């Protein structure tokens, strides 16, 4: 709600039932858009919401620079985030055997290649590939 007067104020009420809320309004005096972003800190970390806002800024900037551009062509990641994602996805071609197409075959390959390497960590428990395969097989036999 915007109250009239020489100095406009904005009262924001976060709608019930929403864990994220973005309020945007036009500031006629400065001829800019302003906004506030609210989130439930029990569900979202500050860093996550900051990344969301950074993406929103990139999208808004793309729209302003090319308002006729199709949505599918809009940038939605900052150059820094895009670089980081590219680095995470850089894998050597020899990382995965080319003849393996199914996930469980890749796991079996890892068991054969590195049976004593840690495959899974949950809380205080670590399992090697071999231990995890043994447990998975025991579970599969129980289910059959």
N, C-alpha and C positions, 0 to 999 in steps of 0.2 A: 504494500500500500504506500503510495507516495502522497505526502501531505503538502498542500499548497503553501506558498509563502515565499519570502525572499530567499530562504535557504531550504532547499528540498532535502527531506530526509527519507530514508527507506527503511521500513520495518519489515524484517524477513521472518516468516514463520515457516519452518520446515514442515512440509506435508507429512502427516502421519502415515506410516507404512512404507516410507521410502528410506533407503539406507544411503543414498546419494542424492544430492540436490544441487542443481546449478540454476542460479537466478541471474538473468541478464536483463539489463535495461539500458535505454538510451539516455545519455546525459545531454540534454538540449543545450545547456549553457556552454559546455566544452565541445559539443558536437562529437562525442565519442561514445563508445559502448562501454559499459561497466558491468562487472559481474562478481558474484560471490559463489563459492563452492563449499558445500557442507557435506560432511560424511560421518558415518558411524565409526568411531575409532575402535570399537570392538571388532569390526569386520575388516577394516582397511588400515593399512599402515600409511603413515604420512608420505613415505617415498612412493608408494603405489599411486596415491591420489595426485602427487606432483607429476608423475609420469603421465597420468590421464590428462591433466591440465596442459602439459607440454604438447601432447598429441593434439588436443583441441586447438591450441594456438597455431600449430602447424597447419591443421585443416582450415582454420579461419583465414590464415594468411594465404593459403592456396586459393581459397574461394575469392578473396578480395583481388588477388592478382589475375585470376582468370575466371570470372563469374560464369562464362559459357562452357566451361570444361565439364565433361561427364564426371559423375561421382567416382567411377572406377579409376579415373586418371588422377584423382587428388592425392597429394602426399598426406600421409597420416602419421609419419614418424619423423622426428628431428634427425638431422644428419648424424648426430652423435649416436642416437639409438640405432639408426640404420647401420652405422659402422660396427657397433657392438654386436648386432645380430649377425652381420656378415662374418665377423670373427668367430662367433660361437658356432656357426654352421660350416666353417672351413674344416673339411675332413679330407684326409688323404684318400685317394682311390683305393689304396690297399688296406684301408681300415676294416672294410667288410668284404668277406669272400664274395666274389661275383656270382658263384653258382648257388648261393643260398638265397632263397626268396621268401621263406616263411620265418616268422619270429622265433618259433620254438626250435627251428633248425639252427638259427644263429646262436641261440642260448646253448644248445648242445655242442656247437662248435667251440664256444667259449669255455665250456666245461672241459672239453678234451684238450684245449690249448693251454688254459691257465686254471686248473682245478683248485689250486690253493689261494688264488687271488680273491679278495673280498668282493662279493657280488651285491650284498645287501646289508645295510645298517639300519636298524630300527631301535630307537632309544639306546639301551645299553647292550644290545645284541648285534653281533656281526656274524654273517654267514658267508662261507666261501661258495664258489660256483658249485663245487662238488656237494657240499652240505645242502645247498638250496635245491639242487637237482634231486638228491635223495628224498628230501621232504616233499617236493612236488610229486615225485613218483609214488611215494607212500599215499599221498592224498588222492592221486588219480586212481590207484588200486582200490582204495576204500570206496570211492564214488562208483566204481564199476561193480 
